[in-house]
Amino acid sequence: MNITVCIKRTPDTETRVRVGSDGASIDPAGVKYIVSPYDEIAVEAGLRMREAAGDGQVTVVTLGDVNAAEQLRSALAMGADKAVLLEGEAGMDGLATAKGLVAELSEHDAPLILFGVKAADDDQQQVGPMVATLMGRPCVTSVSSFEVSGESVRCHREVEGGTEVVEARLPAVITVTKGEFEPRYASLKGIMAAKRKPLEKKEAAVSSSGVTLLGLELPPERPEGRIVGEGPDAAGELVRLLREEAKVL
């Protein structure tokens, strides 16, 4: 089975983010970049599907600048077979990104395209479903596990109080969340092999963005807590403050 996994280069989730001097970008100084964690889960899912089938290949694709080759190499070190870097600006416009990916994905013969459920930086959860719509494929989102059987894929989604099972015909698009597919660590052998695996670079066909980022700002500092009293006698005052000042009651 041939599987394509779309990944994104994002700041490490443990990085202390600072707003750049322009007020509309992240200051890159000292920032470590990684494969977005949910995309890493999607890579693991693709690798397991290939291993279960006994043949086929896993191709990883990303849209971004030349630095994103580092994250593609990380996916190759995990076990992916080849990579494609679509060089272009991956901005906040999910539709522009989806159109750029579709221009490439339409040339692949993969019956299954995987995404992480969301990117760690913008948290939009848009691109996977948009790609499915543009390609005329069914899409199942927030999938924790799935199995391919014949011409269909059975997906399991964790919902409140149980598990929802959704079956879709192939070819399909799936966005993967935490669950069964815990990402493997790249071995030294895998890291060395990744240097010899094909990584193709192409110019991305990205349309102009319809979204303008006006600015970024850090959340305000949390005010210091205060003690309103002690014991049962403080309950009345606490309720009053929650109602009149915090306005949560």
N, C-alpha and C positions, 0 to 999 in steps of 0.2 A: 504493500500500500504506500502510495506517495502522499505525503502530508506537508503542507506549508504552514509555518508558524511565523506570525508577524510580531516583532518585538520593538521595544522603544528604549532609547537611552535616556535615563533619568538620574537626577542627583540621588546619591545614597540616602536612604530614609533616616540614617543617623547623622547626616550632615547638618551642621548649624548653618541655616540659610541666612544670607544677608542681602538686602535689596541693593542693587547697583546704583551708581551715581546718577543714572538717567531716571531713576524712580519707576522704571517699567521693565526691569530685567533683574536676574539674579547675578550677584557679584561672583564670578567664577573662581576667584582666588581661593585656593585651598579646598575646593569642592571636589569630592570623589564622585565619579559617575559609574553606574551599574546598569545591568539589565533590569528593567522594572520588575519587581518581585512577582507580580501575577503573570507577567509574560514568561518568567523563568518556570513557573508552574506549567504553563502551556507547552513550553519546550519539553519538559519532562513527560507530559501526557503524550506528545507526539512520538518521543523516543520509545515509550512503552508500547504504543500501538504498532510501531514498526517492528519491535522485537517480538510482539505477540503474533504478528502476521508472518514473520520469518523472512520477509523480503521488503523491497521498496526503499524509499529514502525520505529523509526529513530535510527540508530546505527552510532556512530562516531568512526573513526579509525585514529590512528596516528602512525607513525614510528619515534622513537626517544629514548632518554634515559629515565631513571625512572622519571626524573623531569617533563616529558611531561604529567604525570598523572594529574598534576594541571590543564592543559588546557583542558583535557578530562572532568574533573569535572566541569569546567566552562560551557562546552557545555551541560553536563547533567543538570546543574542548569537552563539553558535556556529552557530545556524541552525534550532533547533527552532521549531515553529510556535505552540505554546501550552503553558501550564503550569497545574498544579493544586497548590495548597498545602493539605495536610490538616493543619489545626492540631491538634496533640496532642503528647503526650510520647512520644518515641521512646526507650524505655529499653533495657535489656539483654535483655529477653524477645523473642526473635525471632518467636515464635509470635504474640504480641500485636501486633507490628508487621505481620506478614503478614496477620492478620485485618483490621487497619485498612486496609491497602492493597487487599485483596480486595473490601471493601465498595465501594470506588471503581472498581477495575479491572473489576469485573463489569458496569459500565455502559458501558465502552468497547467499540468494535467492532474493536479491534486484534487481528489474528490472531497478532501477534508481540509479546511482552513481554520487554524486555531489562533485565538487571541487571548491575552489575559483579560479578565473581566473589566479592568480599568488600569489606567496609568498612574504611577505613584505621584506624579507631579500635578497634572491638571484634574484627575479624578472625574473625567467627563462621561466615561462609559458609552461613547458614541460611535467610535470608528468601526468596531466589529459589526454591529447591526447595519451601519451605513454601507459597508462593503458588501454585506449579504444582499441588501436591497438593490444596490447598483448592479450586482451580478445575477440577480434573480434567483437567489438561493434561499432555502429556509435557514433560519438562525435560531439557536437556542442559547440563552444567556445564563450566566451565574451557575455553570455546571460544575458539580463537585466530583463526578465520575461519569464515565460513559463506556459503552462497548459497541464495537462495529460488528454487524452481522449481515452478511450479504450486501444488499443494496440500501441498508438503512443503519442508522445509529440511534441507540437508546441512551438517553441522557438522564442523569439523576440530579435534581435540584433540591437543596435543603430549604424547606419553608417552615414557618412556625407550626410546630406540632407534628412534623413528619417529613417525608420525602416525596417530592413530586417527580413522576416519571414521564418524560416526553420522548416520543419517537419521531424522527425526521428522516426523510428520504435523502440519500446522497445524490449529487454533491451538496454539502452543507457547510455552514459556518458555525463554530462554537466558541463562546467566550468562557474561559475556565477560571474558577475561583478556588480557594483553599478547600482541601478535602483529601482525596486519595493520592494525589500526585505530588508527593513531597520531593522537591528537586534534589537530584544527586549532586555530590561534589565532583568536580572535574579532577581526574587522576593526573599524575605526572605524565603518564603515557598519552592521555587524552590531550593535554596541553601541548605536548610536542607534536602530536598528530595534527592538531588544529592549524599549525603553521604551514602544513602541506596541503590542506584541503582548499578547494576552489572558493574564492571570494570575488565575485564579479561586481564591478562598479559601473553604474549607469546614471545618466542624468535623469532626474525625476520629472515626470510630466505633472507638475503641481500648478493648479489654477490659482488665480489671485485670491487672497483671503477676504472673506466677507466679515471677519471679526477683527476689531481693533482693540488691542490691549491698552487701556488708558493709564494704568499704573498698578503698582504693587505696594502693599504696606503690611507691616507686621501687626499681629493682633495687639491690642492695648495691654499694658501691664495689669495684672490682676491686683485689685486693691487689697490691702492688708485686712485680715479678718478682725472682728472685734467681739468681745464677750458682752453679752447683753444681760447676764445674770447667772445665777447658779440654782440648780434644782428645779422643782416644779414651779416655783414662783416666777421663773424666767419664761415660761411657756407663753403667757399672754403677750409679753413684749416681743417675743420672737415672731409670733403670728402677726402682730401689728406691723412689724418691719417687713415681713415677707409680703404683706398685702399692700402697704402704703409706699414703701421704698423700692423693694425689688419687683413688686407688681407681678408676682408669680401665683398669687392666690385670688 
